[in-house]
Amino acid sequence: MIRPPRRVIPAMVVALVLLAGCALVAVCCLQQVSGHTPVLTWHQVADLGVRLHWHDPAVLAAGAVAAVVGLILLAGALLPGRPTVLPLAATDVTTSDDGVSRRGLGEILRHSAVDTDGVTAARARVRGGRVLVRITTPLDQPDDVHDVHDRVQQAVSDSLDRVALAAPPRLRVHVRTRQSS
C-alpha cells in the first residue's frame, strides 16, 4: 500500500477563490436590500461587460493568467507526489496493506542512532529511496569518529531490517564532531 499525499493546496486555492466571489455577491446583495450603496453594483458589472471585448489586451491577459493558474492547479492535483506511507514487505504477520509513515520511520531511525554510544544528537530524513542520518558526536579522533559512524550505520541498518520495508532505501550516515565544553 502506497498512500499518496492528499491534494489539499489546489483544492484550498479553488475553494478560497469561490468563497471570495460568493462573499462579494452576498455583501452586494445585502447592501442593496438594506438600502445602502453596494460595493459593486449590477450596472457597473454590466458596463464593464459592454466595454470589454475578446481582443482587448486586458481580457487576453486575464484569460492567460487564469489558464496558467488552472493548469498549475490541475498539474498539482494530478501529478503523483511523495507517498506518505511506505509499504512493508508482505510476510505471514503483515499484509500488503500494511505500511509505516515517513515521519514514523524517520523517528525510529533517529532513536536508533541516538541510542548508540558516542552520539549526542541525531536527525534522520527519509526522501525517495534514501535515508540520510546526521549524527553529532563529541569525539574528535578520526578512529573514534569512524567507529561511531560504523556503529550508527549498523544500528540504523538493523532497525531498517526490523521494519522490513517492501523496497529498502539506501542508507547514508554523516558524522559531525563537536567539541564538548
Summary of the structure (lengths in Angstrom):
residues: 181
radius of gyration: 28.1
end to end distance: 47.7
largest distance: 83.9
contacts: 450
relative contact order: 0.12
helix: 52%
strand: 18%
